[in-house]
Amino acid sequence: MRRITFLLLLLTPLVAYAGADGALSLSPAVVMLSGAHGQSTTQTLRLVNGTSRPFSFDLVAQDVIGLKGERTYVDAGMLPGSIAATAVFSQNHVEVAPGRTVVVDITVTLPPETKLRGVRALFQGTNRVMSGNVPMIASLGSLLTFTAGGDVAMSAEPLVLRPQSATANLGASHTCTNSGSEPLVAKGVMAIVDARGVLVGRSTLQPHRLMPGESATLGAEYAGELDPGKYRVLVTYDYEGQTLTSTADLEVQ
């Protein structure tokens, strides 16, 4: 069996709070993989119950797509080339007592010629607990994304500026869309230059993951205060070795 190459494992846990007595956490939150169609991978998921209550979960795989700009989760086998339909869990149901940890392996295969690039391994809650006076069912999921050598592209609508005011700093935002066939992570920076082209300020944009077809409003706020004058705002994204820059002009009275 050919194996998908492991690229990057993000160890930041996904956390769901269950009242004031602790939290459930699932790690890794995201696994980024690179390989070819027909290859398989096995990943280990770790669920920690840091609460005082027992929880039970069914293990479910769902395909992840961008549909009409929104990230959407689809049950296994409902889409052509379903990655989720290939998923095999080492356990299909787990019980996790207070203060305990459970470990589950998931094995998935990237089907031949599939256009899908993501699957969610979902710990789907099966027991109801009380959070204050509100009954709830806790569910957590890890995202596995796959890059298979296709087109990587991102498009952006015109930059929209929120002018500096007495109660708010300058902000810039626009809608960006993953217009390619591969998942991407957009990292960026907002730069502000004056009428002479001199850099007067910059802000870092938080990284954002986009599945193919998914859109999101991205942007940043400048923490400083601009003096009266004319400026140009440049927002530049770096995504998978490519760049995209949007600009807009601004006058501060």
Stockholm file with secondary structure:
# STOCKHOLM 1.0

chainA/1-253         MRRITFLLLLLTPLVAYAGADGALSLSPAVVMLSGAHGQSTTQTLRLVNGTSRPFSFDLVAQDVIGLKGERTYVDAGMLPGSIAATAVFSQNHVEVAPGRTVVVDITVTLPPETKLRGVRALFQGTNRVMSGNVPMIASLGSLLTFTAGGDVAMSAEPLVLRPQSATANLGASHTCTNSGSEPLVAKGVMAIVDARGVLVGRSTLQPHRLMPGESATLGAEYAGELDPGKYRVLVTYDYEGQTLTSTADLEVQ
#=GR chainA/1-253 SS CCBCEEEEEECCCEEEECSSSCEEEEECSEEEEECCTTCEEEEEEEEEECSSSCEEEEEEEEEEEEETBEEEEEETTSSTTCSGGGCEESCSEEEECTTCEEEEEEEEECCTTCCCCEEEEEEEECSCEEETTEEECCCEEEEEEEECSCCCCEEECCCEEECCCSSCCCEEEEEEEECSSSCEEEEEEEEEEETTSCEEEEEEEEEEEECTTBEEEEEEECCSCCCSEEEEEEEEEEETTEEEEEEEEEEEC
#=GC SS_cons         CCBCEEEEEECCCEEEECSSSCEEEEECSEEEEECCTTCEEEEEEEEEECSSSCEEEEEEEEEEEEETBEEEEEETTSSTTCSGGGCEESCSEEEECTTCEEEEEEEEECCTTCCCCEEEEEEEECSCEEETTEEECCCEEEEEEEECSCCCCEEECCCEEECCCSSCCCEEEEEEEECSSSCEEEEEEEEEEETTSCEEEEEEEEEEEECTTBEEEEEEECCSCCCSEEEEEEEEEEETTEEEEEEEEEEEC
//
